[in-house]
Amino acid sequence: MLRRNRYDGIALTDETPGSPFWFTAGVNWSGALALPAGVTAAALCVNTAYTGPVADALGGVDLALPAGMLVASAVYVLMTRCTRHGLGGMPRA
């Protein structure tokens, strides 16, 4: 969605430091930090063997999946827009 359905499939397989998807030492920190943020949000909203505080406050409603996806997506988008490389160094329209 962020690329408007444009991507370079060949560059996605390039694992060299010159690749547009190399980011910082081969790590996309936006993605690496968005994942634990989404997992944390999901853990707060889960209602299975463990009931998170948000699920408990909502009477047992399990919102783990949508909450985790939304938080991870929002963190990724915000962090990506704040980095100088953007999405794999591709120009933004």
CORBEL-V673964 format. One record per pair of residues at least 24 apart in sequence whose ideal C-beta (glycine too) atoms are under 6 Angstrom apart, sorted by the first residue. I is the first residue (numbers start at 1). J is the second residue. If there is no record, write none. Layout:
I,J + I,J
This chain:
2,87 + 3,87 + 20,88 + 20,89 + 21,88 + 30,76 + 30,79 + 30,80 + 34,72 + 34,75 + 34,76 + 37,71 + 37,75 + 38,68 + 38,71 + 38,72 + 41,67 + 41,68 + 41,71 + 42,67 + 42,68
